């Protein structure tokens, strides 16, 4: 029996690393990895093919559609929140136009193969836009349909791409004389702040947590750019990978919506600092608020309601805050810098 072919864009990113290693070790699929940069050497053994290329390159995507019968697309490539604010037009081009290119590829593949291609899309809590701290506190665990009024380009890109996924999945070319018989099977997860032991934080708006830990491990003083009482949800990377694989494996009949919240723990910045200090007592971590970045984090919920994911596809995190730091993050990061 031939193994299915999985296309993973943004393969070099935090999620891409974990996803490729997990699927590769299971040896259940042929992985085609695509990234703007050359695929990391450590990922190469798991990939049938690695491609250095741009998701804006329609010719490249067209060639892929003729070379492989792709059954699942994990579209991970994007410009993240902080960088999107510095280059909003470029972010829109990559995050939106790049996504449209992949959605069109998915539709074409679905038509040619005679069955729906699964399109797995990681969205973000950045799609939410709470107006003030009072409402943030009052809302608590936010539901998927509440306060989808983002104040960042990244958040705007993500919520729009969720709508595009719905359109391409359910209403693509709905007025055409020849209706589309097979379209994509779009499935989306709205992730909280993700923390990985394998990759170094890249200055994202939710990266103050892992930045504290990486700085402490290197003996570098760190000034946290948000207030001590700042609270947003987080998740360890293994749980993010688990969530993606669970939603991909779920049968269509069990999915009651296209976009799902997931989460694990929701600490304050002060609680993260205390957790880091428990491992590195001499670490120098202070708070020096960047008001522009603070306003962005304040617009995100302090927690999310992920009960639909639990009910529809048995979502349950394996890592709470204690286990995330003391069993996953701290040992790996300590080993990273001790071996240098």
C-alpha positions as CSV (number, residue, x, y, z in Angstrom):
1,X,0.0,0.0,0.0
2,X,1.4,3.4,-1.0
3,X,2.1,5.9,1.7
4,X,0.2,9.2,1.5
5,X,2.1,12.3,0.5
6,X,2.1,15.2,2.9
7,X,3.2,18.7,1.9
8,X,4.6,20.9,4.7
9,X,5.2,24.6,4.0
10,X,7.3,26.6,6.4
11,X,9.2,23.4,7.2
12,X,12.1,25.2,9.0
13,X,9.8,26.9,11.5
14,X,9.2,25.8,15.1
15,X,6.1,23.8,14.3
16,X,7.6,22.4,11.1
17,X,10.6,20.9,13.0
18,X,8.3,19.1,15.5
19,X,5.8,18.0,12.9
20,X,8.3,16.6,10.4
21,X,10.2,14.7,13.1
22,X,6.9,13.2,14.5
23,X,5.5,12.1,11.2
24,X,8.9,11.0,10.0
25,X,9.6,8.8,13.0
26,X,6.2,7.2,12.5
27,X,7.2,6.4,8.9
28,X,3.6,6.6,7.8
29,X,3.8,9.2,5.0
30,X,6.1,10.6,2.4
31,X,7.0,14.2,3.4
32,X,7.6,17.0,0.9
33,X,9.1,19.9,2.8
34,X,9.1,23.4,1.4
35,X,10.7,26.5,2.9
36,X,12.2,29.8,1.8
37,X,15.5,28.7,3.3
38,X,17.4,25.4,2.8
39,X,15.8,22.7,4.9
40,X,17.7,22.0,8.1
41,X,20.0,19.0,7.9
42,X,18.4,17.4,10.9
43,X,15.1,17.2,9.1
44,X,16.5,15.8,5.8
45,X,16.3,12.1,6.9
46,X,12.6,12.4,7.4
47,X,11.8,14.0,4.0
48,X,11.3,12.3,0.7
49,X,12.0,15.7,-0.9
50,X,13.1,19.0,0.4
51,X,12.5,22.2,-1.6
52,X,14.0,25.6,-1.1
53,X,11.3,27.9,-2.6
54,X,8.7,30.5,-2.2
55,X,4.9,29.9,-1.6
56,X,4.4,32.9,-3.9
57,X,6.0,31.0,-6.8
58,X,2.9,29.6,-8.6
59,X,5.2,27.8,-11.1
60,X,6.8,25.9,-8.3
61,X,3.5,24.9,-6.8
62,X,2.2,23.9,-10.2
63,X,5.1,21.5,-10.6
64,X,4.4,20.0,-7.2
65,X,0.8,19.3,-8.3
66,X,2.0,17.3,-11.3
67,X,4.8,15.4,-9.5
68,X,3.0,14.3,-6.3
69,X,-0.5,13.0,-5.4
70,X,-0.6,15.1,-2.2
71,X,-3.4,14.1,0.2
72,X,-2.6,16.5,3.1
73,X,-1.2,20.1,3.2
74,X,0.1,21.5,6.4
75,X,0.4,25.2,5.5
76,X,2.8,26.6,8.2
77,X,4.6,29.3,6.3
78,X,4.0,32.8,7.5
79,X,5.5,36.1,8.7
80,X,4.8,36.2,12.5
81,X,3.2,39.0,14.6
82,X,6.1,41.3,15.4
83,X,7.8,41.2,12.0
84,X,4.4,41.7,10.4
85,X,4.0,45.0,12.2
86,X,7.3,46.3,10.8
87,X,6.4,45.2,7.2
88,X,2.6,44.9,7.0
89,X,2.3,45.0,3.2
90,X,5.0,42.2,2.9
91,X,3.2,40.3,5.6
92,X,-0.1,40.5,3.7
93,X,1.5,39.3,0.5
94,X,3.1,36.3,2.2
95,X,0.4,35.5,4.7
96,X,-2.6,36.0,2.5
97,X,-1.5,35.7,-1.1
98,X,0.7,32.8,-0.2
99,X,-2.2,31.1,1.5
100,X,-4.5,31.7,-1.5
101,X,-1.9,30.0,-3.7
102,X,-1.8,26.9,-1.4
103,X,-5.7,26.9,-1.2
104,X,-5.9,26.9,-5.0
105,X,-3.3,24.1,-5.1
106,X,-5.5,22.1,-2.7
107,X,-8.6,22.6,-4.8
108,X,-6.8,21.6,-8.0
109,X,-5.4,18.5,-6.3
110,X,-8.8,17.6,-4.9
111,X,-10.4,17.8,-8.3
112,X,-7.7,15.8,-10.1
113,X,-7.6,13.1,-7.4
114,X,-11.3,12.9,-7.1
115,X,-11.3,13.4,-3.3
116,X,-10.8,16.2,-0.9
117,X,-7.3,17.2,0.1
118,X,-7.0,18.0,3.8
119,X,-5.7,21.5,4.4
120,X,-4.4,22.0,7.9
121,X,-4.0,25.6,8.9
122,X,-2.4,27.0,12.1
123,X,-4.1,30.2,13.1
124,X,-3.5,32.2,16.3
125,X,-5.0,34.0,19.3
126,X,-3.9,37.1,17.4
127,X,-7.3,36.9,15.6
128,X,-8.8,38.2,18.8
129,X,-9.0,41.9,19.6
130,X,-10.3,42.7,23.1
131,X,-10.9,46.5,23.6
132,X,-9.5,46.9,27.1
133,X,-8.2,45.0,30.2
134,X,-11.6,45.2,31.9
135,X,-13.2,43.3,29.0
136,X,-10.2,40.9,28.8
137,X,-10.8,40.0,32.5
138,X,-14.5,39.8,32.1
139,X,-14.4,37.6,29.0
140,X,-12.1,34.9,30.6
141,X,-12.0,31.8,28.5
142,X,-13.0,33.2,25.1
143,X,-15.0,31.3,22.5
144,X,-14.1,31.1,18.8
145,X,-16.8,33.5,17.7
146,X,-16.1,36.3,20.2
147,X,-14.1,39.5,19.6
148,X,-12.5,38.6,16.3
149,X,-11.4,42.1,15.7
150,X,-7.6,42.0,15.6
151,X,-5.4,45.1,15.9
152,X,-2.4,43.6,14.2
153,X,-1.6,42.8,10.6
154,X,-0.8,39.2,11.6
155,X,-4.1,38.8,13.3
156,X,-6.0,40.4,10.3
157,X,-4.1,38.0,8.0
158,X,-5.0,35.0,10.1
159,X,-8.7,35.7,10.5
160,X,-9.0,36.5,6.8
161,X,-7.3,33.3,5.8
162,X,-9.7,31.4,8.1
163,X,-12.5,32.9,6.1
164,X,-10.7,32.1,2.8
165,X,-10.4,28.5,4.0
166,X,-14.1,28.4,4.6
167,X,-14.8,29.8,1.2
168,X,-12.5,27.5,-0.7
169,X,-13.8,24.5,1.3
170,X,-17.5,25.3,0.9
171,X,-18.3,28.0,-1.6
172,X,-15.5,28.1,-4.2
173,X,-16.8,29.3,-7.6
174,X,-20.4,28.8,-6.4
175,X,-21.9,30.6,-9.4
176,X,-19.9,28.7,-12.0
177,X,-21.8,26.7,-14.6
178,X,-19.7,23.7,-13.8
179,X,-19.8,23.3,-10.0
180,X,-16.7,22.1,-8.2
181,X,-17.2,18.5,-7.3
182,X,-14.3,18.1,-4.9
183,X,-12.9,20.9,-2.9
184,X,-10.5,21.1,0.0
185,X,-11.2,19.8,3.6
186,X,-10.1,22.9,5.5
187,X,-9.3,22.5,9.2
188,X,-7.9,25.2,11.4
189,X,-6.4,25.5,14.9
190,X,-6.0,28.8,16.8
191,X,-2.8,28.3,18.8
192,X,-1.8,30.2,21.9
193,X,1.8,31.3,22.5
194,X,4.0,28.3,21.6
195,X,7.1,27.4,23.5
196,X,9.7,25.1,21.9
197,X,12.8,23.4,23.4
198,X,14.2,22.8,19.9
199,X,14.3,26.3,18.4
200,X,15.4,29.7,19.6
201,X,12.7,32.4,20.0
202,X,12.7,34.8,17.1
203,X,11.3,38.0,18.8
204,X,7.6,37.1,18.5
205,X,5.1,39.1,20.6
206,X,4.4,36.0,22.8
207,X,8.1,35.1,23.0
208,X,8.8,36.8,26.4
209,X,8.3,33.5,28.1
210,X,10.9,31.5,26.2
211,X,13.2,34.5,26.0
212,X,13.4,34.6,29.8
213,X,14.5,31.0,29.9
214,X,17.0,31.2,27.1
215,X,18.6,34.3,28.6
216,X,18.8,32.8,32.0
217,X,20.4,29.6,30.6
218,X,23.1,31.8,29.0
219,X,23.6,34.0,32.1
220,X,22.3,37.0,30.2
221,X,20.2,39.7,31.9
222,X,16.7,40.0,30.4
223,X,14.3,42.8,30.4
224,X,10.8,41.5,29.8
225,X,8.8,43.8,27.5
226,X,5.4,43.2,29.2
227,X,4.0,43.9,32.7
228,X,4.3,41.3,35.4
229,X,0.5,40.8,35.5
230,X,0.2,40.2,31.8
231,X,-1.6,36.9,31.1
232,X,-2.1,35.0,27.8
233,X,-2.4,31.3,27.1
234,X,0.6,29.1,26.2
235,X,1.3,25.6,25.0
236,X,4.4,23.4,24.8
237,X,5.4,22.5,21.2
238,X,4.8,18.7,21.6
239,X,1.1,19.5,22.4
240,X,0.9,21.8,19.3
241,X,2.1,18.9,17.2
242,X,-0.3,16.5,18.9
243,X,-3.2,18.9,18.2
244,X,-2.4,19.2,14.5
245,X,-2.2,15.4,14.1
246,X,-5.4,14.9,16.0
247,X,-7.4,17.3,13.9
248,X,-5.9,15.9,10.8
249,X,-7.0,12.4,11.8
250,X,-10.5,13.3,12.8
251,X,-13.4,12.2,10.5
252,X,-15.3,14.9,8.8
253,X,-18.5,13.8,10.6
254,X,-17.1,14.7,14.0
255,X,-16.0,18.2,13.1
256,X,-18.7,20.8,14.0
257,X,-16.7,23.9,13.0
258,X,-13.7,24.8,10.9
259,X,-11.7,26.7,13.4
260,X,-10.9,25.5,16.9
261,X,-9.2,27.0,20.0
262,X,-6.6,24.9,21.9
263,X,-4.7,25.7,25.0
264,X,-2.8,24.3,27.9
265,X,-1.9,26.8,30.6
266,X,-2.3,30.5,31.2
267,X,0.3,32.0,33.5
268,X,1.2,35.7,34.2
269,X,4.6,37.0,33.1
270,X,5.5,37.0,36.8
271,X,4.7,33.4,37.2
272,X,6.8,32.5,34.2
273,X,9.7,34.5,35.8
274,X,9.3,32.6,39.0
275,X,9.4,29.3,37.2
276,X,12.6,30.3,35.4
277,X,14.1,31.4,38.7
278,X,13.4,28.0,40.3
279,X,15.8,26.5,37.8
280,X,18.2,29.5,37.5
281,X,18.1,31.3,40.9
282,X,20.7,33.8,40.0
283,X,19.0,34.9,36.7
284,X,18.5,38.6,36.4
285,X,15.0,39.1,34.9
286,X,13.4,42.5,35.2
287,X,10.4,44.2,33.6
288,X,10.8,47.1,31.2
289,X,7.4,47.6,29.4
290,X,7.3,48.3,25.7
291,X,4.0,50.0,25.5
292,X,3.4,49.3,21.9
293,X,4.0,45.5,22.3
294,X,2.1,45.6,25.6
295,X,-1.0,47.0,23.9
296,X,-0.9,44.1,21.4
297,X,-0.7,41.5,24.1
298,X,-3.4,43.2,26.1
299,X,-5.8,42.8,23.1
300,X,-5.3,39.0,23.2
301,X,-7.4,36.9,25.6
302,X,-6.0,35.7,29.0
303,X,-7.4,32.3,28.2
304,X,-9.5,30.4,25.6
305,X,-12.3,28.0,25.7
306,X,-11.3,24.8,23.9
307,X,-14.2,22.6,24.8
308,X,-15.3,22.1,21.1
309,X,-11.8,20.6,20.3
310,X,-12.1,18.3,23.3
311,X,-15.6,17.2,22.3
312,X,-15.1,16.9,18.6
313,X,-11.6,15.3,18.3
314,X,-10.6,14.4,21.8
315,X,-8.1,17.2,22.4
316,X,-6.3,17.1,25.7
317,X,-2.9,18.6,26.4
318,X,-0.2,16.4,27.9
319,X,1.9,19.3,29.3
320,X,0.7,21.7,32.0
321,X,3.0,24.5,33.1
322,X,4.9,22.5,35.6
323,X,5.6,19.6,33.2
324,X,6.3,22.0,30.2
325,X,9.1,23.8,32.1
326,X,10.6,21.2,34.3
327,X,10.3,18.1,32.1
328,X,10.5,19.6,28.6
329,X,11.9,23.1,28.4
330,X,14.5,23.5,31.2
331,X,16.4,20.2,30.6
332,X,16.6,20.7,26.9
333,X,17.6,24.3,27.0
334,X,20.2,23.6,29.8
335,X,21.7,20.9,27.6
336,X,21.8,23.2,24.6
337,X,23.9,25.8,26.3
338,X,26.0,23.4,28.5
339,X,27.1,21.6,25.3
340,X,28.3,24.8,23.6
